[in-house]
């Protein structure tokens, strides 16, 4: 947002196009690093000699996660940019699931364009009042965080319910 404001300010050495390109490249390169990290992490976890790392690797749970991701990868990658808590992990899981890298780049590019484009445009349009977006994003992040927390708790509840059913 602040970059959008700076680029649109009179006399600014930044052009709006340069800010858009830098934002796009930074986001995409970061996502690709995490994607390729995700591609290689399974091999590392399987062979880890450290108990805390090998404990992270549970074949059944990982398989379920990757099957779910493959089923919804289109939507998950597109919407991942809209949640700070998810965007980091989606690139890793995309790599772990061996999602086609070109498909990943295309979907992630659309997501970057939408989310970052809105923020840059908002900073540009609001000018010196760009910080109002920060206030709105604070509320947005609280709502998204609450929804993610509820989903996580529901997921834990389902796991506990399933385990109790198996024990009886």
Steps between C-alpha positions, in 0.01 A plus 500: 500500500771741597684419177186579303474830684867582439484409131199725446646796692611797289876507452545141616799318349287185492266423215181308564607241242836442673324448833256253344782306333713494817200386707415227252855370467564507875180310577547247221867432572425452870219259414721304261773462762242356739351283221837337427568469873168314529598269215807389692376503859325161486823322413674678787227421755489132402871459551549729797693359794363768730197370694314831498527524120410141424198540732371770265479243225186294545421324176122476542444863600736628236332290234157636597630858490657457157189330357285785632741759359506336156120499495473872584838632381346747255293678766757464778782659302278781371365586845825447690619857446197629687602348833829572673480178697464279194700657219834383635402134528312467171819527296663227709201266470480570125860383470439199723200397290708534182255753355600593146735796547364688196144462631621618841672806351193592296257464791733673742553782251126557483481497881792746528340727241170504686622544857807714448329692221219594738746611767720701261200658333348578839818674613513693175134608506487588869826694479610637835208317665640161395529397867118470516544175308722372783211547742262317265753220451530463875129421523524279193788301651311458828196359320708268280704393804182421692365294210827307471504441876142368488585268211809376684301432818232322298771290337644408841151416625445266203833325565416452869152375413646254250754371754230456766289305252791267423562439871143387571 
